[in-house]
Amino acid sequence: MRETVKIRVFCPAVPNIPWEEQGQETSPVWRYSGNPVIPRNIVPTANSVFNSAVVPFRGGFAGVFRCDDICRRMNIHRGFSDDGINWKLDHEPIVFEDVEPDLPGSDYKYDPRVIEIEGRFYLVWCNGYHGPSLGAGYTDDFQTFYRLENILMPYNRNGVLFPEKINGRFALLHRPSDAGHTAFGDIFYSESPDLTFWGRHRHVMSPCGWESPWQSTKVGAGPAPIKTSEGWLLFYHGVLTSCNGFVYSMGAAILDLKEPWRVKHRTRPYLLHPREIYEQVGDVQNVVFPVGALCDGDTGRIALFYGCADTCTGIAFTTVDRIIPHIQANSL
């Protein structure tokens, strides 16, 4: 039986979205019982596969996956799935064709996002160029990939494009950082007419201090925002500095449709926190890191792909009608 959507969702129907009904949990976000869906060794030379993004593609799904190899080199691989749960990943990283000569180099690529804008699939990733910067590219068919100019200079992470232009321009969320494992971080917004020249920078949100300690150290955008009648629905990660190091959890916010740097609501309690063994134990302990989202415009169902302990990949579920009232009722 299909749900009745009360909050309008501005995205295409995805009738075969991966889905599992909620069990005994009462949280507005619940885990897939078969997690992790992508193990760390799905690629023979992989040490880990996590922090990856997916999109609907030709009746199934395509994705761009972070694969750290057994030398611990970070790169991104292509993958396909019929159902969004069972995936086949290329054993070799994506090879890009540069759109022009003398583009900046790339020492590494990690934490990719992918989103369709006006019929073209755009990729953004953390790109190694004199430190972490934001690399960008696109593909029309997931066969040939083209690399563009770096979006922003070092140091920057968590670049996330909106799925449509704002005020006629490409729109981006990102987090300026430093050269190391940043112990701080705010989310900023920027616009570009051509994906090369960026401006109109605006502050979006900061860590919360003791009002909401799970997000007191830093915050960063997760999957591409989802357009709804209540605003842009943004899932994000927040970080707590504990006695045992950083702890990454997931929250959500509602951004203004016309001015997305204005936060209308933002969750005080986290939505997903490292509780399962595959989220607590791995190469980096205690990490829930949302990066990909699928949304069915007919039902409002959402499937969230997230990195688990920087090792493997899990899925969690919610619906627009569940999550948005929860954010509004539990807002900072």
C-alpha positions as CSV (number, residue, x, y, z in Angstrom):
1,M,0.0,0.0,0.0
2,R,1.4,3.4,-1.0
3,E,1.6,6.3,1.4
4,T,-0.3,9.5,1.0
5,V,2.1,12.4,0.8
6,K,1.0,15.5,2.6
7,I,4.2,17.5,2.1
8,R,4.9,17.9,-1.6
9,V,8.2,16.6,-3.0
10,F,9.7,18.1,-6.1
11,C,11.6,15.1,-7.5
12,P,10.9,12.3,-10.0
13,A,9.1,9.1,-9.1
14,V,11.5,6.2,-8.2
15,P,9.1,3.3,-7.8
16,N,11.9,0.8,-7.2
17,I,13.6,2.8,-4.5
18,P,15.2,0.4,-2.0
19,W,12.9,0.1,1.0
20,E,12.1,-1.7,4.2
21,E,9.3,-0.9,6.6
22,Q,10.2,0.2,10.1
23,G,10.5,-2.5,12.7
24,Q,10.4,-1.8,16.5
25,E,12.4,1.4,16.3
26,T,10.4,4.6,17.0
27,S,13.0,7.0,15.5
28,P,11.9,8.8,12.3
29,V,15.0,7.3,10.6
30,W,15.6,3.5,10.7
31,R,18.4,1.2,9.5
32,Y,18.1,-1.5,6.9
33,S,18.2,-4.9,8.6
34,G,20.7,-6.2,6.0
35,N,23.4,-3.5,6.7
36,P,26.1,-3.1,5.7
37,V,24.9,-3.4,2.0
38,I,28.4,-2.8,0.6
39,P,31.2,-4.6,2.4
40,R,34.7,-3.3,2.6
41,N,36.1,-5.9,0.2
42,I,33.6,-5.8,-2.7
43,V,36.5,-4.6,-4.9
44,P,39.4,-7.1,-4.6
45,T,42.0,-4.5,-4.0
46,A,39.9,-2.4,-1.6
47,N,40.7,-1.8,2.0
48,S,37.3,-0.1,2.5
49,V,34.3,1.2,0.6
50,F,32.3,4.0,2.2
51,N,31.1,7.7,1.9
52,S,29.6,7.1,-1.5
53,A,26.7,8.5,-3.5
54,V,24.0,7.1,-5.8
55,V,21.4,8.3,-8.3
56,P,18.5,6.7,-10.3
57,F,19.8,5.7,-13.7
58,R,18.0,4.0,-16.6
59,G,15.5,2.1,-14.5
60,G,18.1,1.0,-12.0
61,F,20.8,2.9,-10.1
62,A,24.3,4.1,-10.6
63,G,26.8,5.4,-8.1
64,V,30.2,6.8,-7.4
65,F,32.0,5.1,-4.5
66,R,34.9,5.9,-2.3
67,C,37.3,3.0,-2.4
68,D,40.5,3.1,-0.3
69,D,42.9,0.5,-1.6
70,I,45.2,-1.8,0.3
71,C,48.0,0.8,-0.1
72,R,45.4,3.2,1.5
73,R,45.2,5.4,-1.6
74,M,41.9,7.1,-1.9
75,N,40.0,7.1,-5.2
76,I,36.5,6.9,-6.6
77,H,35.0,4.0,-8.5
78,R,31.8,3.6,-10.6
79,G,29.1,1.1,-9.7
80,F,25.7,-0.1,-10.8
81,S,22.7,-1.8,-9.2
82,D,19.3,-3.0,-10.3
83,D,17.7,-2.6,-6.9
84,G,19.9,-0.2,-5.0
85,I,21.0,-2.9,-2.5
86,N,23.1,-5.3,-4.5
87,W,25.9,-3.5,-6.2
88,K,28.6,-4.3,-8.7
89,L,31.6,-1.9,-8.6
90,D,34.4,-1.5,-11.1
91,H,37.7,-2.8,-9.9
92,E,39.5,0.2,-11.3
93,P,39.0,3.9,-10.5
94,I,37.2,6.2,-12.8
95,V,39.4,7.6,-15.5
96,F,38.5,11.2,-16.3
97,E,39.0,13.1,-19.6
98,D,40.0,16.7,-18.9
99,V,37.8,19.3,-20.5
100,E,40.8,21.5,-21.1
101,P,44.6,21.2,-20.8
102,D,46.6,22.0,-17.7
103,L,43.9,21.3,-15.1
104,P,45.2,21.1,-11.5
105,G,46.5,17.7,-10.5
106,S,44.8,15.2,-8.2
107,D,46.8,13.4,-5.6
108,Y,43.6,11.7,-4.3
109,K,39.8,11.7,-4.6
110,Y,37.4,10.9,-1.8
111,D,33.9,11.4,-0.4
112,P,32.1,11.9,-3.8
113,R,28.7,13.3,-4.3
114,V,26.7,12.9,-7.5
115,I,23.5,14.6,-8.6
116,E,21.5,15.0,-11.8
117,I,21.0,18.6,-13.0
118,E,19.1,19.3,-16.2
119,G,19.8,15.8,-17.5
120,R,23.5,15.7,-16.8
121,F,25.2,13.9,-13.8
122,Y,27.6,16.1,-11.9
123,L,30.2,14.8,-9.5
124,V,31.9,16.7,-6.7
125,W,34.6,15.2,-4.5
126,C,37.4,16.1,-2.1
127,N,40.4,16.5,-4.4
128,G,44.1,16.4,-3.4
129,Y,45.6,19.5,-4.8
130,H,48.1,21.1,-2.4
131,G,45.8,19.8,0.3
132,P,42.0,19.0,0.2
133,S,40.1,21.1,-2.3
134,L,36.9,20.4,-4.3
135,G,37.2,18.6,-7.6
136,A,34.3,18.4,-10.1
137,G,33.3,16.5,-13.2
138,Y,30.3,15.2,-15.1
139,T,29.0,12.3,-17.1
140,D,26.0,11.9,-19.4
141,D,26.0,8.1,-19.5
142,F,28.3,6.8,-16.7
143,Q,30.6,5.6,-19.4
144,T,32.7,8.6,-20.2
145,F,33.6,11.0,-17.3
146,Y,34.9,14.6,-17.8
147,R,36.9,16.5,-15.3
148,L,36.3,20.2,-14.8
149,E,38.3,23.0,-13.0
150,N,38.5,22.6,-9.2
151,I,35.5,24.3,-7.8
152,L,37.2,25.9,-4.8
153,M,40.8,26.3,-3.7
154,P,42.3,24.5,-0.7
155,Y,41.3,23.9,2.0
156,N,37.7,22.6,1.5
157,R,35.6,19.5,2.0
158,N,32.1,18.2,1.7
159,G,31.1,19.9,-1.6
160,V,27.4,19.3,-2.3
161,L,25.6,20.6,-5.4
162,F,21.8,21.4,-5.3
163,P,19.8,19.4,-7.8
164,E,18.7,22.6,-9.6
165,K,20.0,26.1,-10.2
166,I,19.1,28.8,-7.7
167,N,18.5,32.2,-9.2
168,G,19.7,30.8,-12.5
169,R,23.1,29.7,-11.1
170,F,24.6,26.5,-9.8
171,A,24.5,26.3,-6.0
172,L,26.9,24.6,-3.7
173,L,27.2,23.8,0.0
174,H,30.7,23.3,1.3
175,R,32.9,23.4,4.4
176,P,36.2,25.4,4.5
177,S,38.7,23.4,6.5
178,D,42.5,23.1,7.0
179,A,45.2,20.7,5.8
180,G,44.6,18.2,8.6
181,H,41.7,16.3,10.2
182,T,39.8,19.6,10.8
183,A,38.8,20.1,14.4
184,F,36.3,22.8,13.4
185,G,33.9,23.4,10.5
186,D,30.9,25.5,9.4
187,I,28.7,25.0,6.3
188,F,28.8,27.8,3.6
189,Y,26.8,28.4,0.4
190,S,28.2,29.6,-2.9
191,E,26.8,30.2,-6.4
192,S,28.3,30.0,-9.9
193,P,27.1,30.7,-13.5
194,D,29.3,28.1,-15.0
195,L,30.8,25.8,-12.3
196,T,34.1,27.6,-12.7
197,F,33.8,31.0,-11.1
198,W,32.2,31.0,-7.7
199,G,30.9,33.8,-5.5
200,R,27.9,35.1,-3.5
201,H,29.3,33.2,-0.5
202,R,26.9,33.0,2.4
203,H,27.2,31.4,5.9
204,V,24.7,28.6,6.5
205,M,25.3,27.0,9.9
206,S,27.8,26.5,12.6
207,P,28.5,23.9,15.3
208,C,26.1,24.3,18.3
209,G,28.2,24.1,21.4
210,W,26.3,22.8,24.5
211,E,22.9,23.4,23.0
212,S,23.4,20.2,21.0
213,P,26.7,18.6,21.8
214,W,26.5,15.8,19.2
215,Q,27.2,18.6,16.6
216,S,29.4,20.8,18.8
217,T,32.8,20.4,16.9
218,K,31.9,20.7,13.2
219,V,29.1,20.1,10.7
220,G,29.1,19.2,7.0
221,A,26.6,18.8,4.3
222,G,25.6,15.2,3.4
223,P,23.6,14.2,0.3
224,A,22.2,16.8,-2.2
225,P,19.3,18.7,-0.7
226,I,15.8,17.4,-1.5
227,K,13.3,20.0,-2.6
228,T,10.0,20.0,-0.7
229,S,7.1,22.4,-0.2
230,E,8.5,23.2,3.2
231,G,12.0,24.0,2.0
232,W,15.2,22.2,1.0
233,L,15.6,19.1,3.2
234,L,19.3,18.7,4.0
235,F,20.8,15.8,5.8
236,Y,24.1,16.6,7.4
237,H,26.7,15.1,9.7
238,G,27.7,16.6,13.0
239,V,30.7,15.8,15.1
240,L,31.3,15.6,18.8
241,T,34.8,15.6,20.4
242,S,34.6,12.9,23.1
243,C,37.2,11.5,25.4
244,N,37.7,8.8,22.8
245,G,38.0,11.1,19.8
246,F,35.6,12.3,17.2
247,V,32.0,10.9,17.0
248,Y,30.1,11.4,13.7
249,S,26.2,11.4,13.8
250,M,23.5,12.5,11.4
251,G,21.0,15.3,11.6
252,A,18.8,17.2,9.2
253,A,17.7,20.8,8.5
254,I,15.2,22.7,6.4
255,L,16.6,25.5,4.3
256,D,14.7,28.3,2.6
257,L,13.8,27.5,-1.0
258,K,14.8,30.9,-2.4
259,E,17.6,31.8,-0.1
260,P,19.1,28.4,0.9
261,W,21.7,29.9,3.3
262,R,18.8,30.7,5.6
263,V,18.1,27.8,8.0
264,K,14.4,27.5,8.9
265,H,14.7,24.5,11.2
266,R,17.5,22.3,12.4
267,T,17.4,19.1,14.6
268,R,18.5,19.4,18.2
269,P,18.7,15.6,18.7
270,Y,20.6,13.5,16.2
271,L,18.7,11.2,13.8
272,L,21.3,8.4,13.5
273,H,24.2,7.8,15.8
274,P,26.9,5.1,15.9
275,R,25.1,2.3,17.7
276,E,25.6,-0.8,15.6
277,I,28.9,-2.7,15.6
278,Y,29.6,-1.9,12.0
279,E,29.2,1.9,12.8
280,Q,31.3,1.7,16.0
281,V,34.2,-0.5,14.9
282,G,36.3,-0.1,11.7
283,D,39.2,1.9,10.4
284,V,37.7,5.0,12.1
285,Q,35.5,4.2,15.1
286,N,32.1,5.8,15.7
287,V,31.2,7.2,12.3
288,V,27.8,7.7,10.7
289,F,28.5,9.8,7.6
290,P,25.5,10.4,5.2
291,V,26.5,11.1,1.5
292,G,23.9,9.7,-0.8
293,A,20.1,9.9,-0.9
294,L,17.3,8.5,-3.2
295,C,13.8,10.0,-2.9
296,D,10.6,8.8,-4.5
297,G,8.5,11.8,-5.6
298,D,5.3,9.7,-5.5
299,T,5.5,8.4,-1.9
300,G,8.1,10.6,-0.3
301,R,10.2,7.6,0.7
302,I,13.9,8.4,1.2
303,A,16.8,5.9,1.2
304,L,20.0,7.3,2.8
305,F,23.4,5.9,1.9
306,Y,25.9,6.4,4.7
307,G,29.5,5.5,5.5
308,C,29.9,3.2,8.5
309,A,33.1,3.6,10.6
310,D,35.0,4.6,7.4
311,T,34.9,1.0,6.4
312,C,31.6,-0.1,4.7
313,T,28.3,1.3,3.5
314,G,24.8,1.2,5.1
315,I,21.3,2.3,4.2
316,A,18.8,4.0,6.4
317,F,15.2,4.9,5.6
318,T,12.6,7.7,6.3
319,T,9.8,9.5,4.6
320,V,9.3,13.2,3.9
321,D,6.1,13.1,6.0
322,R,7.9,11.6,8.9
323,I,11.2,13.6,8.9
324,I,10.0,17.1,8.2
325,P,7.5,17.4,11.1
326,H,10.1,15.8,13.3
327,I,12.7,18.5,12.4
328,Q,10.1,21.2,12.9
329,A,9.1,19.9,16.3
330,N,12.6,19.3,17.5
331,S,14.4,22.3,16.1
332,L,17.2,24.4,17.7
